[in-house]
Amino acid sequence: MERQVAQHKGIHGFEHPDNASGICSDLTVTIPDSYVENAASSMENRTQDVLGRDPILLEEVEYCPTKYQRIMGRLWDTFHKPPKERKFVRRLDFYLLLYSMVSFIIKTLDSGNISNAFVSGMKEELALNQQERNLFNTAFDLGGLIGAIPSQFILIRIRPSIWLPSCEIIWSLLVMGMASSKSARDVYIYRFFVGMTQAVAYPGFSMVLGSWYLPGELAKRLSLYDGSYTIANMMAGYLQALVYATLNGKYGLSGWRWLFLIDGIIGIPLAIFGYFCIPDFPTTTRAFWLSNDLRKYAVARMAEAGRKPPRKLTWRRVWGWIKTWRPYGYVFPYVLFAITSTYSYFNLWLKSLDIYTVEQVNLIPTGGFALGLVSAYALANLSDRTGKRCPWLLIAIFFRFLSSLLLAIWYIPFWLKMIAFLLPMAGEPTWALLTTWIQEVFQDDAELRGILPAVGGALGSGIKAGLPLALFPTDQAPKYKFGYKVTTVIIFVEFWGVVWFGYMAKRELKQRKVVLNQFGLPVLREELLACTYRDLSPFGVEKIPLESGETDMNEVKDFAITDAR
């Protein structure tokens, strides 16, 4: 037998009682005695936008953006959002996103400056040999290997607004100490601990960002955060050129020493801002820049998307992860991406030509970083607008594959070789798009989303600690016997690793009887049904309890919203 539950006017078939005018035709909701299959079992059918939504999200449900806002919204999503959501996301962008970007820029300056310093006087002043340049990076990577995973476990116990800025203060002091290095041994020690404290940032901020932004917003933000790497390396080239020209020899300090001092001096006040800018997670935030109303709004927004908040981490859960495909599906392509970076060898090729000044050797590679910024925004924006991650991720990987292939061939025209050295930066959005993808596919487990980038980063750092020494020995620069040939093969395997991840994600949807909600994100059938049928009283609809203990969800049969006209 069927029973009529409600007949009401309004958008999507329902309307809040305060809005008596109604803008849509009368609708009758007819619910059979058995629960519905079409609302929860089909990946094509999405739940009605209004059914079961938190009332705080319905205040602007009838908002309609102007034509100008819709056009600008294609470039940046906040333009076409309702006023309240626009205000909320812009605050996130100003405090959380902007701080994370500036923080990462400062950290990456040090990583880029070690290469710039090597070709700008450090080698001669410290009497370094060619291979020690790679060993400095090896020490940094070993620090990252040791620091990344423990940091994420600490981050689950300690608020991000405390842990991340505290590590940044320690990092700043270590970078300033690097300016006092008198030998290669000093640089090794500083680089190891700098790598350990810097390993906190990448997985930590990706976990926090993924806890606040929705699918149509996240890829752009993570790409901008990752794009801070390219901004920093652009700045490193110009900053090194400026410092070399103006501060070299000032107060008896070489230009490369001034560069590390400037990095650390900037980092300390920035870290202090972090204590106030990082909002932790929606369910635990104490951020002064979010009112109580916006905090509730944040919780409701992420709950509607199905993004689970942090919960207690146990060894039983960790063992459960190990027995599934999930950690391997993400870590495998991530590590292959991490170990195939070749852009840092560009300036060695430029220097070997003996036609460029020191300033030009530092400045020319900034063109590739500019290309990386354009690619990061373009691919991420297209990914957010289409709601798809895999195609754009594969395009980014293809850019890197083509670059490595051309450099493996090596004997190509000068202009093509220049393009080949620049092209890897067009593939830099790989990390951001892959990490965005796991924030969505694994949205039911906040801790897994946070720990996997740390595991991938740690393994990548461990492999990078030795791989460049074998593939890219500095005494073979700029033409390496095996280096580019091996990276070409690795990137090819990475391509198919991403394809495998997509296949396994779809397979999991079917096996776990997971369906897609209105955001296109995976949630359990029971959760979607519960969301569909709960708290309909604000719309004048009888509350229908879910009797999950008595109802077999596989027996759900029918659901119909019929037009009563």
Backbone hydrogen bonds, N-H to C=O, Kabsch-Sander energy under -0.5 kcal/mol:
donor,donor_aa,acceptor,acceptor_aa,energy
3,R,31,I,-1.3
5,V,29,V,-1.7
6,A,29,V,-0.8
8,H,27,L,-1.4
13,G,10,G,-1.9
14,F,11,I,-1.6
19,N,16,H,-1.9
20,A,18,D,-0.9
27,L,8,H,-1.3
28,T,562,T,-2.3
29,V,6,A,-2.2
29,V,27,L,-0.5
30,T,28,T,-0.6
30,T,560,A,-1.7
31,I,3,R,-1.4
31,I,29,V,-0.5
33,D,1,M,-0.7
40,A,37,E,-1.7
41,S,37,E,-3.4
46,R,44,E,-0.6
53,R,50,V,-2.2
57,L,54,D,-2.2
58,L,55,P,-1.4
61,V,58,L,-1.3
63,Y,60,E,-1.7
70,R,66,T,-2.3
71,I,67,K,-2.2
72,M,68,Y,-2.7
73,G,69,Q,-2.1
74,R,70,R,-0.6
74,R,71,I,-1.1
75,L,72,M,-1.4
76,W,72,M,-2.3
79,F,76,W,-1.5
80,H,77,D,-0.8
81,K,78,T,-0.9
86,R,82,P,-3.1
87,K,83,P,-2.5
88,F,84,K,-2.3
89,V,85,E,-2.9
90,R,86,R,-2.4
91,R,87,K,-1.6
92,L,88,F,-1.9
93,D,89,V,-2.7
94,F,90,R,-2.5
95,Y,91,R,-2.6
96,L,91,R,-0.5
96,L,92,L,-1.1
97,L,92,L,-2.3
98,L,93,D,-2.2
99,Y,95,Y,-1.2
100,S,96,L,-2.5
101,M,97,L,-2.4
102,V,98,L,-2.5
103,S,99,Y,-2.9
104,F,100,S,-2.1
105,I,101,M,-2.3
106,I,102,V,-2.2
107,K,103,S,-1.8
108,T,104,F,-2.6
109,L,105,I,-1.8
110,D,106,I,-1.0
111,S,107,K,-1.2
112,G,108,T,-2.9
113,N,109,L,-2.5
114,I,110,D,-1.3
115,S,111,S,-0.6
115,S,112,G,-0.5
116,N,112,G,-1.8
117,A,113,N,-3.4
118,F,114,I,-1.4
119,V,115,S,-1.3
120,S,117,A,-1.2
122,M,117,A,-2.3
123,K,118,F,-1.0
125,E,121,G,-2.4
126,L,122,M,-2.5
127,A,124,E,-0.6
128,L,123,K,-2.4
132,E,129,N,-0.8
133,R,130,Q,-1.1
134,N,130,Q,-0.5
134,N,131,Q,-0.6
135,L,131,Q,-1.7
136,F,132,E,-2.0
137,N,133,R,-1.2
138,T,134,N,-2.1
139,A,135,L,-2.4
140,F,136,F,-1.8
141,D,137,N,-2.6
142,L,138,T,-2.3
143,G,139,A,-1.8
144,G,140,F,-1.9
145,L,141,D,-2.4
146,I,142,L,-1.9
147,G,143,G,-2.2
148,A,144,G,-2.1
151,S,147,G,-1.6
152,Q,148,A,-1.5
153,F,149,I,-1.7
154,I,150,P,-2.2
155,L,151,S,-2.5
156,I,152,Q,-1.2
157,R,153,F,-0.8
157,R,154,I,-0.9
158,I,154,I,-3.1
162,I,159,R,-1.7
163,W,159,R,-2.6
164,L,160,P,-1.7
166,S,162,I,-1.5
167,C,163,W,-2.2
168,E,164,L,-1.6
169,I,165,P,-1.9
170,I,166,S,-1.8
171,W,167,C,-2.4
172,S,168,E,-2.3
173,L,169,I,-1.9
174,L,170,I,-2.0
175,V,171,W,-2.3
176,M,172,S,-2.1
177,G,173,L,-1.8
178,M,174,L,-1.3
179,A,175,V,-0.6
179,A,176,M,-1.1
180,S,177,G,-1.8
181,S,178,M,-1.6
187,V,183,S,-1.5
188,Y,184,A,-2.3
189,I,185,R,-2.0
190,Y,186,D,-2.3
191,R,187,V,-2.9
192,F,188,Y,-2.1
193,F,189,I,-1.8
194,V,190,Y,-2.5
195,G,191,R,-2.3
196,M,192,F,-1.7
197,T,193,F,-2.1
198,Q,194,V,-2.3
199,A,195,G,-1.4
200,V,197,T,-0.8
201,A,198,Q,-1.4
202,Y,198,Q,-0.6
204,G,200,V,-1.5
205,F,201,A,-3.0
206,S,202,Y,-1.8
207,M,203,P,-1.8
208,V,204,G,-1.9
209,L,205,F,-3.0
210,G,206,S,-2.0
211,S,207,M,-0.7
211,S,208,V,-1.0
212,W,209,L,-1.5
213,Y,209,L,-1.7
217,E,214,L,-2.1
218,L,214,L,-2.1
219,A,215,P,-0.6
221,R,217,E,-1.5
222,L,218,L,-3.0
223,S,219,A,-2.3
224,L,220,K,-2.2
225,Y,221,R,-2.6
226,D,222,L,-3.0
227,G,223,S,-2.6
228,S,224,L,-0.7
228,S,225,Y,-1.0
229,Y,226,D,-1.8
231,I,227,G,-2.3
232,A,228,S,-2.9
233,N,229,Y,-2.0
234,M,230,T,-2.2
235,M,231,I,-2.6
236,A,232,A,-2.8
237,G,233,N,-1.7
238,Y,234,M,-1.9
239,L,235,M,-3.8
240,Q,236,A,-2.8
241,A,237,G,-2.0
242,L,238,Y,-2.7
243,V,239,L,-3.3
244,Y,240,Q,-2.7
245,A,241,A,-1.6
246,T,242,L,-2.0
247,L,243,V,-2.7
248,N,243,V,-1.1
249,G,253,L,-2.3
250,K,247,L,-2.7
252,G,249,G,-1.8
253,L,250,K,-1.9
258,W,254,S,-1.8
259,L,255,G,-1.7
260,F,256,W,-1.3
261,L,257,R,-1.9
262,I,258,W,-2.6
263,D,259,L,-2.0
264,G,260,F,-2.1
265,I,261,L,-2.4
266,I,262,I,-2.1
267,G,263,D,-1.7
268,I,264,G,-1.4
270,L,266,I,-1.3
271,A,267,G,-2.2
272,I,268,I,-1.6
273,F,269,P,-1.6
274,G,270,L,-1.3
275,Y,271,A,-0.8
275,Y,272,I,-0.9
276,F,273,F,-1.7
277,C,273,F,-2.1
278,I,274,G,-1.8
284,T,281,F,-1.6
285,T,281,F,-1.3
290,L,287,A,-1.4
291,S,289,W,-0.5
295,R,291,S,-2.1
296,K,292,N,-2.1
297,Y,293,D,-2.0
298,A,294,L,-2.3
299,V,295,R,-2.0
300,A,296,K,-2.5
301,R,297,Y,-2.4
302,M,298,A,-2.1
303,A,299,V,-2.3
304,E,300,A,-2.2
305,A,301,R,-1.4
306,G,302,M,-0.8
306,G,303,A,-0.6
307,R,302,M,-1.9
308,K,306,G,-0.6
308,K,443,Q,-2.7
314,T,312,K,-0.5
318,V,314,T,-1.9
319,W,315,W,-2.6
320,G,316,R,-1.8
321,W,317,R,-2.0
322,I,318,V,-1.9
323,K,319,W,-1.3
324,T,321,W,-1.8
329,G,325,W,-2.8
330,Y,326,R,-1.6
331,V,327,P,-2.4
332,F,328,Y,-1.9
334,Y,330,Y,-1.9
335,V,331,V,-2.9
336,L,332,F,-1.8
337,F,333,P,-2.1
338,A,334,Y,-2.4
339,I,335,V,-1.8
340,T,337,F,-1.2
341,S,338,A,-0.5
345,Y,342,T,-1.5
346,F,343,Y,-1.9
349,W,345,Y,-1.5
350,L,346,F,-2.1
351,K,347,N,-2.4
352,S,348,L,-1.8
353,L,349,W,-0.9
353,L,350,L,-0.7
354,D,351,K,-1.1
355,I,350,L,-0.5
361,V,357,T,-2.4
362,N,358,V,-1.5
363,L,359,E,-1.7
364,I,360,Q,-2.7
366,T,363,L,-1.7
367,G,364,I,-1.9
368,G,365,P,-0.8
369,F,365,P,-1.1
370,A,366,T,-2.0
371,L,367,G,-1.9
372,G,368,G,-2.1
373,L,369,F,-1.8
374,V,370,A,-2.0
375,S,371,L,-2.5
376,A,372,G,-2.6
377,Y,373,L,-2.3
378,A,374,V,-2.6
379,L,375,S,-2.6
380,A,376,A,-1.7
381,N,377,Y,-2.7
382,L,378,A,-2.2
383,S,379,L,-2.1
384,D,380,A,-2.6
385,R,381,N,-2.5
386,T,382,L,-2.1
387,G,383,S,-1.5
388,K,383,S,-0.8
393,L,389,R,-2.1
394,L,390,C,-2.4
395,I,391,P,-1.6
396,A,392,W,-2.0
397,I,393,L,-2.0
398,F,394,L,-2.0
399,F,395,I,-1.6
400,R,396,A,-1.3
401,F,397,I,-2.3
402,L,398,F,-2.7
403,S,399,F,-2.0
404,S,400,R,-2.4
405,L,401,F,-2.3
406,L,402,L,-2.3
407,L,403,S,-2.2
408,A,404,S,-1.9
409,I,405,L,-1.8
410,W,406,L,-2.1
411,Y,409,I,-2.6
412,I,410,W,-2.2
417,K,413,P,-2.3
418,M,414,F,-2.3
419,I,415,W,-1.9
420,A,416,L,-2.4
421,F,417,K,-2.0
422,L,418,M,-1.6
423,L,419,I,-2.5
425,M,422,L,-1.4
426,A,423,L,-1.7
427,G,423,L,-0.5
427,G,424,P,-1.4
428,E,425,M,-1.3
430,T,427,G,-1.6
431,W,428,E,-1.0
433,L,429,P,-2.7
434,L,430,T,-2.3
435,T,431,W,-2.7
436,T,432,A,-2.4
437,W,433,L,-1.9
438,I,434,L,-1.7
439,Q,435,T,-1.7
440,E,436,T,-1.0
440,E,437,W,-0.6
441,V,437,W,-3.0
442,F,438,I,-2.2
443,Q,440,E,-1.2
445,D,442,F,-1.9
449,R,445,D,-1.9
450,G,446,A,-1.5
451,I,447,E,-2.5
452,L,448,L,-2.3
454,A,450,G,-0.7
455,V,451,I,-2.6
456,G,452,L,-3.0
457,G,453,P,-2.5
458,A,454,A,-2.7
459,L,455,V,-2.7
460,G,456,G,-2.5
461,S,457,G,-2.5
462,G,458,A,-2.4
463,I,459,L,-2.3
464,K,460,G,-2.7
465,A,461,S,-1.4
466,G,463,I,-1.3
467,L,463,I,-2.9
470,A,466,G,-1.1
470,A,467,L,-0.8
471,L,467,L,-2.8
472,F,468,P,-2.4
476,Q,473,P,-2.1
477,A,474,T,-1.3
479,K,476,Q,-0.8
480,Y,478,P,-0.7
483,G,471,L,-0.9
486,V,482,F,-2.5
487,T,483,G,-2.1
488,T,484,Y,-1.7
489,V,485,K,-1.5
490,I,486,V,-2.3
491,I,487,T,-2.6
492,F,488,T,-1.7
493,V,489,V,-2.0
494,E,490,I,-2.4
495,F,491,I,-2.1
496,W,492,F,-1.4
497,G,493,V,-1.7
498,V,494,E,-1.9
499,V,495,F,-1.6
500,W,496,W,-2.1
501,F,497,G,-1.8
502,G,498,V,-2.2
503,Y,499,V,-2.1
504,M,500,W,-2.6
505,A,501,F,-2.2
506,K,502,G,-1.9
507,R,503,Y,-2.2
508,E,504,M,-2.2
509,L,505,A,-1.4
510,K,506,K,-1.3
511,Q,507,R,-2.4
512,R,508,E,-2.5
513,K,510,K,-0.8
514,V,509,L,-2.1
515,V,523,V,-2.7
517,N,521,L,-2.5
520,G,517,N,-2.1
523,V,515,V,-2.8
525,R,513,K,-0.9
528,L,524,L,-2.1
529,L,525,R,-2.7
530,A,526,E,-2.4
531,C,527,E,-2.5
532,T,528,L,-2.2
533,Y,529,L,-2.0
534,R,530,A,-1.3
539,F,536,L,-1.8
540,G,537,S,-2.4
541,V,536,L,-1.5
542,E,5,V,-0.6
544,I,533,Y,-1.0
547,E,545,P,-0.7
548,S,546,L,-1.1
550,E,547,E,-1.8
551,T,547,E,-1.5
552,D,550,E,-0.5
553,M,551,T,-0.7
555,E,552,D,-2.3
556,V,553,M,-1.3
557,K,35,Y,-2.6
558,D,35,Y,-0.8
560,A,30,T,-1.2
562,T,28,T,-1.8
562,T,560,A,-0.6
564,A,26,D,-1.1
